[in-house]
Amino acid sequence: MQEPQMFVVNFISFGAGIDIETQAKFDAFLETKYPNLNVERVHWGREGEVNYCINLDRLSEMQRSDFVRESTEILGRSSLVKISEKPCCR
């Protein structure tokens, strides 16, 4: 069986909390443009750290490409956000 196509976003902290402005922008993006995606939020830290595990299997190849590009535009400006396409750490 094939592994699901995952997009993982890690909101991290270096002692002063996560980038809540970028998190809010990304949440709004998900809610308005991709409301049917399966997004699992895994909280793991004491300063709001959270991993977003997003299953992209419901999207076509073109939609996946668009999603990754748009997400990177939103998230890529913050040093407190890491993105990857791999299995999610829970």
ZADO-1210 file (C-alpha; in nm, 4 decimals, padded with zeros to 6 digits):
<atoms>
<atom x="00.0000" y="00.0000" z="00.0000" code="MET" pos="1"/>
<atom x="00.1298" y="00.3435" z="-00.0932" code="GLN" pos="2"/>
<atom x="00.2133" y="00.5987" z="00.1772" code="GLU" pos="3"/>
<atom x="-00.0206" y="00.9007" z="00.1806" code="PRO" pos="4"/>
<atom x="00.1068" y="01.2216" z="00.0225" code="GLN" pos="5"/>
<atom x="00.1745" y="01.4379" z="00.3304" code="MET" pos="6"/>
<atom x="00.2660" y="01.8033" z="00.3742" code="PHE" pos="7"/>
<atom x="00.3981" y="01.8795" z="00.7207" code="VAL" pos="8"/>
<atom x="00.4209" y="02.2229" z="00.8799" code="VAL" pos="9"/>
<atom x="00.6097" y="02.2606" z="01.2077" code="ASN" pos="10"/>
<atom x="00.5438" y="02.5772" z="01.4080" code="PHE" pos="11"/>
<atom x="00.8464" y="02.5922" z="01.6382" code="ILE" pos="12"/>
<atom x="00.9702" y="02.8177" z="01.9157" code="SER" pos="13"/>
<atom x="01.3072" y="02.9264" z="02.0485" code="PHE" pos="14"/>
<atom x="01.1837" y="03.0402" z="02.3877" code="GLY" pos="15"/>
<atom x="00.9321" y="03.3090" z="02.2952" code="ALA" pos="16"/>
<atom x="00.6419" y="03.1189" z="02.1390" code="GLY" pos="17"/>
<atom x="00.5479" y="03.0378" z="01.7817" code="ILE" pos="18"/>
<atom x="00.4830" y="03.2848" z="01.4997" code="ASP" pos="19"/>
<atom x="00.1101" y="03.3275" z="01.5666" code="ILE" pos="20"/>
<atom x="00.0615" y="03.5784" z="01.2833" code="GLU" pos="21"/>
<atom x="00.1881" y="03.3294" z="01.0253" code="THR" pos="22"/>
<atom x="-00.0146" y="03.0521" z="01.1889" code="GLN" pos="23"/>
<atom x="-00.3303" y="03.2669" z="01.1640" code="ALA" pos="24"/>
<atom x="-00.2624" y="03.3419" z="00.7952" code="LYS" pos="25"/>
<atom x="-00.2088" y="02.9729" z="00.7231" code="PHE" pos="26"/>
<atom x="-00.5227" y="02.8713" z="00.9154" code="ASP" pos="27"/>
<atom x="-00.7272" y="03.1252" z="00.7153" code="ALA" pos="28"/>
<atom x="-00.5753" y="02.9954" z="00.3908" code="PHE" pos="29"/>
<atom x="-00.6674" y="02.6366" z="00.4806" code="LEU" pos="30"/>
<atom x="-01.0198" y="02.7267" z="00.5894" code="GLU" pos="31"/>
<atom x="-01.1036" y="02.9365" z="00.2832" code="THR" pos="32"/>
<atom x="-00.9178" y="02.7664" z="-00.0015" code="LYS" pos="33"/>
<atom x="-00.8844" y="02.4034" z="00.1133" code="TYR" pos="34"/>
<atom x="-01.1631" y="02.3372" z="00.3661" code="PRO" pos="35"/>
<atom x="-01.1928" y="01.9680" z="00.2744" code="ASN" pos="36"/>
<atom x="-00.8327" y="01.8690" z="00.3395" code="LEU" pos="37"/>
<atom x="-00.7617" y="01.6365" z="00.6279" code="ASN" pos="38"/>
<atom x="-00.5477" y="01.8468" z="00.8657" code="VAL" pos="39"/>
<atom x="-00.4291" y="01.6880" z="01.1884" code="GLU" pos="40"/>
<atom x="-00.2794" y="01.9266" z="01.4438" code="ARG" pos="41"/>
<atom x="-00.0356" y="01.7657" z="01.6852" code="VAL" pos="42"/>
<atom x="00.0527" y="01.9903" z="01.9809" code="HIS" pos="43"/>
<atom x="00.3855" y="01.9030" z="02.1379" code="TRP" pos="44"/>
<atom x="00.5403" y="02.1966" z="02.3216" code="GLY" pos="45"/>
<atom x="00.4807" y="02.4339" z="02.6097" code="ARG" pos="46"/>
<atom x="00.5018" y="02.7477" z="02.3961" code="GLU" pos="47"/>
<atom x="00.2356" y="02.6611" z="02.1392" code="GLY" pos="48"/>
<atom x="00.4510" y="02.4373" z="01.9235" code="GLU" pos="49"/>
<atom x="00.2376" y="02.2357" z="01.6847" code="VAL" pos="50"/>
<atom x="00.2781" y="02.0183" z="01.3773" code="ASN" pos="51"/>
<atom x="00.0177" y="02.0344" z="01.1007" code="TYR" pos="52"/>
<atom x="-00.0031" y="01.6998" z="00.9222" code="CYS" pos="53"/>
<atom x="-00.1919" y="01.7572" z="00.5978" code="ILE" pos="54"/>
<atom x="-00.2940" y="01.4671" z="00.3775" code="ASN" pos="55"/>
<atom x="-00.2840" y="01.5761" z="00.0118" code="LEU" pos="56"/>
<atom x="-00.4224" y="01.2519" z="-00.1350" code="ASP" pos="57"/>
<atom x="-00.7556" y="01.4140" z="-00.2264" code="ARG" pos="58"/>
<atom x="-00.5829" y="01.6679" z="-00.4508" code="LEU" pos="59"/>
<atom x="-00.4818" y="01.6218" z="-00.8132" code="SER" pos="60"/>
<atom x="-00.1147" y="01.6625" z="-00.9038" code="GLU" pos="61"/>
<atom x="-00.1825" y="02.0201" z="-01.0211" code="MET" pos="62"/>
<atom x="-00.3729" y="02.1034" z="-00.7025" code="GLN" pos="63"/>
<atom x="-00.0894" y="01.9571" z="-00.4914" code="ARG" pos="64"/>
<atom x="00.1622" y="02.1695" z="-00.6742" code="SER" pos="65"/>
<atom x="-00.0521" y="02.4803" z="-00.6242" code="ASP" pos="66"/>
<atom x="-00.1057" y="02.3966" z="-00.2564" code="PHE" pos="67"/>
<atom x="00.2669" y="02.3518" z="-00.1909" code="VAL" pos="68"/>
<atom x="00.3540" y="02.6736" z="-00.3784" code="ARG" pos="69"/>
<atom x="00.0871" y="02.8820" z="-00.2018" code="GLU" pos="70"/>
<atom x="00.1704" y="02.7343" z="00.1384" code="SER" pos="71"/>
<atom x="00.5395" y="02.8043" z="00.0887" code="THR" pos="72"/>
<atom x="00.4599" y="03.1653" z="00.0008" code="GLU" pos="73"/>
<atom x="00.2688" y="03.2055" z="00.3279" code="ILE" pos="74"/>
<atom x="00.4984" y="03.0050" z="00.5539" code="LEU" pos="75"/>
<atom x="00.8420" y="03.0499" z="00.3987" code="GLY" pos="76"/>
<atom x="00.9022" y="03.3995" z="00.5371" code="ARG" pos="77"/>
<atom x="00.9091" y="03.2876" z="00.8999" code="SER" pos="78"/>
<atom x="01.2165" y="03.1445" z="01.0691" code="SER" pos="79"/>
<atom x="00.9814" y="02.9779" z="01.3183" code="LEU" pos="80"/>
<atom x="00.8130" y="02.7572" z="01.0580" code="VAL" pos="81"/>
<atom x="00.9562" y="02.4454" z="00.8938" code="LYS" pos="82"/>
<atom x="00.7833" y="02.2708" z="00.6053" code="ILE" pos="83"/>
<atom x="00.8413" y="01.9276" z="00.4549" code="SER" pos="84"/>
<atom x="00.6743" y="01.6570" z="00.2522" code="GLU" pos="85"/>
<atom x="00.7267" y="01.3462" z="00.4629" code="LYS" pos="86"/>
<atom x="00.5416" y="01.1364" z="00.7190" code="PRO" pos="87"/>
<atom x="00.4244" y="01.3383" z="01.0174" code="CYS" pos="88"/>
<atom x="00.5866" y="01.3120" z="01.3592" code="CYS" pos="89"/>
<atom x="00.3210" y="01.2546" z="01.6206" code="ARG" pos="90"/>
</atoms>
